[in-house]
Amino acid sequence: MKTLKLLLGFALSATLFTSCYTEEVHINDNGPTISLNQLLQSYDLWYVDINATQGFGETPFMEIAFTMSFSNGRVYANNNLVGIGSQGGGYGVQIGNYDAYDMILDIDHVIDGFNSFDVYQIDSNTIELYNPFNDTSYFLDGYQQSNFDYDFVFYDNIHYFLQEYEAWEKVYTSEYGAINEFDNENYLQFLSGGNDSTFRSSQDANVNNPNNIYWDYTGVYGVGDVTGNMYLKTLTLDYDFFDNEFFELSVIDDGTIELYHADSGTAYEFEGRGYIAYYRSSDTQGRVTKDENKLKKRKQKTPKVDNPRENTRS
Protein backbone atom coordinates (compact mmCIF):
# COMPACT_ATOMS: atom_id res chain seq x y z
CA MET A 1 0.00 0.00 0.00
CA LYS A 2 1.23 3.52 -0.72
CA THR A 3 1.39 6.01 2.11
CA LEU A 4 -1.75 5.55 4.12
CA LYS A 5 -3.06 9.02 3.44
CA LEU A 6 -2.57 10.25 -0.12
CA LEU A 7 -2.60 13.94 -1.01
CA LEU A 8 -6.14 15.22 -1.18
CA GLY A 9 -5.68 16.25 -4.77
CA PHE A 10 -4.81 12.63 -5.51
CA ALA A 11 -7.86 11.21 -3.78
CA LEU A 12 -11.05 9.91 -5.28
CA SER A 13 -14.18 10.37 -3.18
CA ALA A 14 -15.60 7.24 -1.63
CA THR A 15 -18.96 7.90 -3.16
CA LEU A 16 -17.51 7.36 -6.61
CA PHE A 17 -17.01 3.70 -5.77
CA THR A 18 -19.92 3.07 -3.43
CA SER A 19 -22.38 4.55 -5.88
CA CYS A 20 -21.71 1.57 -8.12
CA TYR A 21 -23.39 -0.69 -5.59
CA THR A 22 -26.88 0.72 -6.20
CA GLU A 23 -26.81 2.43 -9.57
CA GLU A 24 -28.70 0.95 -12.50
CA VAL A 25 -26.52 -0.29 -15.32
CA HIS A 26 -27.76 0.98 -18.69
CA ILE A 27 -26.33 -1.23 -21.38
CA ASN A 28 -25.18 0.38 -24.60
CA ASP A 29 -24.45 -2.21 -27.25
CA ASN A 30 -23.47 0.20 -29.99
CA GLY A 31 -19.79 -0.39 -29.34
CA PRO A 32 -16.91 2.09 -29.22
CA THR A 33 -15.58 3.97 -32.23
CA ILE A 34 -12.07 2.91 -31.27
CA SER A 35 -10.72 -0.63 -31.36
CA LEU A 36 -11.25 -2.90 -28.38
CA ASN A 37 -7.53 -2.97 -27.70
CA GLN A 38 -7.44 0.84 -27.65
CA LEU A 39 -10.43 0.89 -25.33
CA LEU A 40 -8.81 -1.53 -22.88
CA GLN A 41 -5.60 0.51 -22.84
CA SER A 42 -7.36 3.87 -22.58
CA TYR A 43 -7.33 3.60 -18.78
CA ASP A 44 -4.45 2.60 -16.51
CA LEU A 45 -6.64 0.65 -14.12
CA TRP A 46 -10.03 -1.04 -14.40
CA TYR A 47 -11.70 -1.35 -10.98
CA VAL A 48 -13.73 -4.57 -10.74
CA ASP A 49 -17.05 -3.52 -9.23
CA ILE A 50 -17.87 -6.91 -7.78
CA ASN A 51 -21.20 -5.66 -6.41
CA ALA A 52 -22.48 -4.86 -9.91
CA THR A 53 -21.94 -8.47 -11.10
CA GLN A 54 -24.92 -10.03 -12.88
CA GLY A 55 -25.42 -13.78 -13.11
CA PHE A 56 -24.84 -16.75 -10.86
CA GLY A 57 -21.60 -18.10 -12.34
CA GLU A 58 -18.04 -17.35 -11.32
CA THR A 59 -14.83 -16.68 -13.23
CA PRO A 60 -12.26 -17.30 -10.47
CA PHE A 61 -9.66 -14.65 -11.34
CA MET A 62 -12.38 -12.00 -11.71
CA GLU A 63 -13.65 -12.84 -8.21
CA ILE A 64 -10.19 -12.19 -6.74
CA ALA A 65 -9.05 -9.05 -8.55
CA PHE A 66 -9.56 -5.54 -7.21
CA THR A 67 -8.20 -3.98 -10.40
CA MET A 68 -7.15 -5.18 -13.84
CA SER A 69 -4.92 -3.56 -16.44
CA PHE A 70 -4.29 -4.39 -20.08
CA SER A 71 -1.03 -3.53 -21.81
CA ASN A 72 0.35 -4.88 -25.08
CA GLY A 73 -1.11 -8.35 -24.69
CA ARG A 74 -0.41 -8.68 -20.97
CA VAL A 75 -3.04 -8.69 -18.21
CA TYR A 76 -2.16 -7.32 -14.77
CA ALA A 77 -4.18 -7.41 -11.57
CA ASN A 78 -4.09 -6.15 -8.00
CA ASN A 79 -5.21 -9.30 -6.19
CA ASN A 80 -3.76 -8.31 -2.82
CA LEU A 81 -4.28 -5.29 -0.60
CA VAL A 82 -0.80 -5.69 0.85
CA GLY A 83 1.35 -3.60 -1.46
CA ILE A 84 -1.53 -2.12 -3.45
CA GLY A 85 -0.40 1.09 -5.09
CA SER A 86 3.26 0.06 -5.11
CA GLN A 87 3.39 -3.53 -6.37
CA GLY A 88 4.15 -3.55 -10.07
CA GLY A 89 4.16 0.24 -10.15
CA GLY A 90 0.55 0.21 -8.98
CA TYR A 91 -0.65 -2.26 -11.61
CA GLY A 92 -0.11 -5.36 -9.48
CA VAL A 93 1.24 -8.55 -11.03
CA GLN A 94 0.91 -10.12 -14.45
CA ILE A 95 -1.77 -12.80 -14.29
CA GLY A 96 -1.83 -13.81 -17.95
CA ASN A 97 -2.02 -12.71 -21.56
CA TYR A 98 -4.88 -11.44 -23.68
CA ASP A 99 -6.05 -11.04 -27.25
CA ALA A 100 -8.70 -8.44 -28.18
CA TYR A 101 -10.65 -8.48 -31.45
CA ASP A 102 -14.21 -7.83 -32.71
CA MET A 103 -15.38 -6.91 -29.17
CA ILE A 104 -14.15 -10.27 -27.88
CA LEU A 105 -11.55 -10.48 -25.13
CA ASP A 106 -9.67 -13.77 -24.77
CA ILE A 107 -7.63 -14.15 -21.58
CA ASP A 108 -5.17 -16.95 -20.96
CA HIS A 109 -4.81 -16.93 -17.17
CA VAL A 110 -1.75 -18.54 -15.59
CA ILE A 111 -3.89 -20.64 -13.22
CA ASP A 112 -7.45 -20.64 -14.57
CA GLY A 113 -6.46 -21.16 -18.20
CA PHE A 114 -8.45 -19.85 -21.16
CA ASN A 115 -11.51 -17.63 -20.74
CA SER A 116 -13.35 -15.63 -23.37
CA PHE A 117 -15.57 -12.57 -22.84
CA ASP A 118 -17.89 -10.49 -24.98
CA VAL A 119 -17.10 -6.84 -24.27
CA TYR A 120 -19.73 -4.09 -24.16
CA GLN A 121 -18.96 -0.43 -23.58
CA ILE A 122 -21.55 0.83 -21.07
CA ASP A 123 -20.37 4.45 -20.89
CA SER A 124 -17.19 6.48 -21.27
CA ASN A 125 -15.38 4.67 -18.45
CA THR A 126 -17.37 1.48 -17.82
CA ILE A 127 -17.16 -1.82 -19.67
CA GLU A 128 -19.00 -5.09 -19.24
CA LEU A 129 -17.15 -8.38 -19.58
CA TYR A 130 -19.72 -11.07 -20.34
CA ASN A 131 -18.61 -14.67 -19.99
CA PRO A 132 -20.96 -16.66 -22.26
CA PHE A 133 -19.78 -19.94 -20.78
CA ASN A 134 -21.17 -19.21 -17.31
CA ASP A 135 -23.66 -16.47 -18.24
CA THR A 136 -22.09 -13.94 -15.87
CA SER A 137 -21.18 -10.30 -16.47
CA TYR A 138 -18.53 -8.30 -14.63
CA PHE A 139 -18.50 -4.51 -14.72
CA LEU A 140 -15.20 -2.62 -14.70
CA ASP A 141 -14.74 1.13 -14.15
CA GLY A 142 -11.73 2.79 -15.77
CA TYR A 143 -9.37 5.18 -13.95
CA GLN A 144 -6.01 6.76 -14.56
CA GLN A 145 -3.48 6.29 -11.80
CA SER A 146 -3.53 10.03 -11.13
CA ASN A 147 -7.16 9.90 -9.95
CA PHE A 148 -7.37 6.41 -8.49
CA ASP A 149 -7.68 6.24 -4.70
CA TYR A 150 -5.70 3.18 -3.65
CA ASP A 151 -6.30 4.08 0.01
CA PHE A 152 -10.06 3.96 -0.38
CA VAL A 153 -9.88 0.54 -2.04
CA PHE A 154 -7.64 -0.66 0.79
CA TYR A 155 -9.83 0.51 3.64
CA ASP A 156 -13.13 -0.34 1.94
CA ASN A 157 -11.91 -3.95 1.62
CA ILE A 158 -9.87 -4.21 4.83
CA HIS A 159 -11.72 -7.43 5.67
CA TYR A 160 -9.54 -9.11 3.02
CA PHE A 161 -6.34 -7.43 4.21
CA LEU A 162 -6.65 -9.33 7.50
CA GLN A 163 -6.78 -12.58 5.49
CA GLU A 164 -3.53 -11.92 3.62
CA TYR A 165 -1.30 -13.33 6.38
CA GLU A 166 -1.22 -16.85 7.76
CA ALA A 167 -1.26 -15.38 11.26
CA TRP A 168 -1.02 -12.11 13.18
CA GLU A 169 1.42 -12.16 16.10
CA LYS A 170 1.03 -9.87 19.10
CA VAL A 171 4.25 -7.85 19.41
CA TYR A 172 3.19 -5.07 21.78
CA THR A 173 0.82 -4.54 24.70
CA SER A 174 0.44 -1.08 26.20
CA GLU A 175 1.32 -0.50 29.85
CA TYR A 176 -1.93 1.39 30.29
CA GLY A 177 -5.29 -0.36 30.38
CA ALA A 178 -6.96 -2.83 32.71
CA ILE A 179 -6.06 -6.52 32.83
CA ASN A 180 -8.46 -8.53 30.66
CA GLU A 181 -8.87 -11.98 29.10
CA PHE A 182 -7.53 -10.89 25.71
CA ASP A 183 -4.13 -10.25 27.30
CA ASN A 184 -3.58 -14.00 27.02
CA GLU A 185 -4.15 -14.15 23.24
CA ASN A 186 -0.89 -14.02 21.25
CA TYR A 187 -1.92 -15.01 17.72
CA LEU A 188 -4.91 -14.29 15.52
CA GLN A 189 -5.84 -15.76 12.16
CA PHE A 190 -8.54 -14.59 9.75
CA LEU A 191 -9.54 -17.32 7.32
CA SER A 192 -10.47 -16.78 3.67
CA GLY A 193 -13.14 -18.81 1.95
CA GLY A 194 -15.98 -20.58 3.71
CA ASN A 195 -18.26 -18.08 5.44
CA ASP A 196 -15.51 -15.43 5.04
CA SER A 197 -15.96 -14.48 8.71
CA THR A 198 -14.00 -17.12 10.64
CA PHE A 199 -11.13 -16.26 12.97
CA ARG A 200 -8.91 -18.34 15.20
CA SER A 201 -6.87 -17.37 18.24
CA SER A 202 -3.99 -18.94 20.12
CA GLN A 203 -2.19 -18.46 23.41
CA ASP A 204 1.00 -20.00 22.06
CA ALA A 205 4.16 -17.91 22.35
CA ASN A 206 7.25 -17.41 20.19
CA VAL A 207 6.23 -19.71 17.33
CA ASN A 208 8.53 -19.24 14.34
CA ASN A 209 6.39 -21.07 11.77
CA PRO A 210 2.69 -20.11 11.58
CA ASN A 211 1.92 -23.69 10.53
CA ASN A 212 3.02 -24.85 14.00
CA ILE A 213 0.59 -22.66 15.93
CA TYR A 214 -1.98 -24.54 17.99
CA TRP A 215 -5.28 -22.70 17.65
CA ASP A 216 -7.19 -22.73 20.92
CA TYR A 217 -10.38 -21.13 19.69
CA THR A 218 -12.39 -20.71 16.48
CA GLY A 219 -15.14 -18.10 16.19
CA VAL A 220 -16.73 -15.47 14.00
CA TYR A 221 -15.43 -11.95 13.40
CA GLY A 222 -16.78 -8.78 11.82
CA VAL A 223 -15.23 -5.54 10.56
CA GLY A 224 -17.26 -2.33 10.71
CA ASP A 225 -16.94 1.30 9.64
CA VAL A 226 -16.53 4.34 11.87
CA THR A 227 -18.66 7.26 10.74
CA GLY A 228 -16.59 10.16 9.45
CA ASN A 229 -13.24 8.33 9.62
CA MET A 230 -12.31 6.17 6.65
CA TYR A 231 -9.01 5.18 8.26
CA LEU A 232 -10.48 3.76 11.47
CA LYS A 233 -12.46 0.50 11.61
CA THR A 234 -14.02 -1.66 14.28
CA LEU A 235 -13.21 -5.34 14.82
CA THR A 236 -15.49 -7.66 16.78
CA LEU A 237 -14.29 -11.12 17.82
CA ASP A 238 -17.08 -13.42 18.97
CA TYR A 239 -15.79 -15.44 21.94
CA ASP A 240 -18.76 -17.49 23.09
CA PHE A 241 -17.30 -18.39 26.44
CA PHE A 242 -16.59 -14.83 27.64
CA ASP A 243 -18.63 -12.58 25.38
CA ASN A 244 -17.49 -10.57 22.38
CA GLU A 245 -14.26 -8.61 22.26
CA PHE A 246 -14.61 -5.19 20.62
CA PHE A 247 -11.68 -3.21 19.21
CA GLU A 248 -10.89 -0.11 17.24
CA LEU A 249 -8.73 -1.29 14.32
CA SER A 250 -6.01 0.93 12.87
CA VAL A 251 -3.48 0.04 10.18
CA ILE A 252 0.08 1.10 10.98
CA ASP A 253 1.60 -0.25 7.77
CA ASP A 254 1.17 -3.13 5.31
CA GLY A 255 2.19 -5.67 7.93
CA THR A 256 1.18 -4.13 11.28
CA ILE A 257 -2.19 -3.36 12.86
CA GLU A 258 -3.20 -1.81 16.17
CA LEU A 259 -6.17 -3.11 18.14
CA TYR A 260 -7.48 -0.79 20.84
CA HIS A 261 -9.55 -2.77 23.32
CA ALA A 262 -12.45 -0.47 24.17
CA ASP A 263 -13.52 -2.10 27.45
CA SER A 264 -10.09 -2.25 29.10
CA GLY A 265 -8.42 0.72 27.40
CA THR A 266 -5.49 -1.47 26.32
CA ALA A 267 -3.74 -1.11 22.96
CA TYR A 268 -2.16 -4.07 21.18
CA GLU A 269 -0.01 -4.28 18.07
CA PHE A 270 0.02 -7.34 15.81
CA GLU A 271 2.42 -8.08 12.97
CA GLY A 272 1.55 -10.29 10.02
CA ARG A 273 3.37 -13.59 9.66
CA GLY A 274 3.39 -15.66 6.45
CA TYR A 275 2.23 -13.32 3.68
CA ILE A 276 -0.25 -14.98 1.29
CA ALA A 277 0.11 -13.83 -2.34
CA TYR A 278 -3.08 -14.53 -4.28
CA TYR A 279 -1.46 -15.16 -7.64
CA ARG A 280 1.12 -17.35 -9.33
CA SER A 281 4.38 -15.49 -9.82
CA SER A 282 7.00 -16.13 -12.48
CA ASP A 283 10.58 -15.15 -13.17
CA THR A 284 11.76 -12.85 -15.94
CA GLN A 285 11.65 -15.71 -18.44
CA GLY A 286 8.00 -16.41 -17.60
CA ARG A 287 8.64 -19.67 -15.78
CA VAL A 288 6.32 -20.33 -12.85
CA THR A 289 8.27 -20.08 -9.60
CA LYS A 290 5.58 -20.05 -6.92
CA ASP A 291 1.97 -21.14 -6.72
CA GLU A 292 -0.30 -19.57 -4.11
CA ASN A 293 -3.64 -20.93 -5.30
CA LYS A 294 -5.79 -19.97 -2.32
CA LEU A 295 -9.55 -19.93 -1.85
CA LYS A 296 -9.83 -16.21 -1.17
CA LYS A 297 -12.31 -14.30 -3.28
CA ARG A 298 -14.22 -11.06 -2.92
CA LYS A 299 -17.77 -11.43 -1.65
CA GLN A 300 -20.58 -9.76 -3.56
CA LYS A 301 -22.50 -7.62 -1.05
CA THR A 302 -25.53 -7.17 -3.29
CA PRO A 303 -28.04 -9.97 -4.03
CA LYS A 304 -27.15 -12.06 -7.06
CA VAL A 305 -29.53 -11.49 -9.98
CA ASP A 306 -30.27 -13.10 -13.32
CA ASN A 307 -28.16 -11.80 -16.17
CA PRO A 308 -30.26 -10.14 -18.89
CA ARG A 309 -27.43 -10.52 -21.38
CA GLU A 310 -28.10 -13.11 -24.10
CA ASN A 311 -25.43 -15.52 -25.27
CA THR A 312 -24.76 -14.86 -28.97
CA ARG A 313 -21.95 -17.38 -29.32
CA SER A 314 -22.77 -20.29 -31.60
Phi, psi and omega in degrees: 000140175293181177313140191299331180236104181286161175303142184302325180292346182262353189271152175246131185297147182298329182295338180296323178276312188293337179296337181293339184290333187240349185288149175283138177267118178260113188276129178243109186265011184289337178084155181282161177275349176260169179290159179300319180297320177295321178298313182297327182267003181285344176235145179293318187227139173246112180281126180277105180278085188299333183282349177267359184302138178240133182113167186251001179272179179218134168253107193311312185290337175286332180284343182265322191289138169271318176224158173227151178221148183234124183212112173049047176087359180249140178253130178242154179212146166264098180267341182244150173273330172297121179086002181295134184098341179238325181296128180061034181067022181099349181269348182089221184239155176287128181248357180164195179235160182221161172225132184237126182199143173048041181060030173239132179244114176259127179239126175257099185275143186294338178249312187278348180080210188277132172223145180233139183231143164273134185251131177235133176272114183278314175207195188297336180224025178228131176235154175249129173254108182259121177266105184290346184274342173230010175055044181230137180246135174247140182247127184240133179254129185272139177218150166273155181301329184293341179234023178258127184266090179299323181298318180297316178301318180299305186286331179288341182239026188299338174310319182281331177302318180298335182273357188270011172229146178298328179201158173245123183258132177290124182241353181204137171230129183294152177285335178273160181107150181281151175297136181210169184299327184291344176304334184276348183274126184247341180223142173233150176220135179243115191270137174271161181077185181061229179277358176064018182220023184261132174236160174228152178226156183215146176259010174301163179223143173054051177264121184284322182252119180304334180292344182263003180286134173267120183270117184281331188216143174234129181211197183245140179234162177215143178247132181234165179270158172246121184303128176083001181220097183295334188269359179241134180234170171248149177229124177245125176251123184270099174260106185300324189278344172216041173074176180284151172251128185245132183227155161268128185253122176236145177261122178275313174203189186296348182229012184220132176235156172246134175244116177261116184279108189298318185291320184264341183078019181263140176251136178235149172241137178236139176248140180288139178235130177077070181299134180254112177267121183270063176191170173255120183267160180220163179276186186292342177267002177086008180278136181292128182245341183204136180241116176241069185273085184262173184271354184302136172208157178285143181262129177288121183278338180269156178297140176290142183229160175297146179269120179286347181294137179260139180285117180257002178287141179282000000 
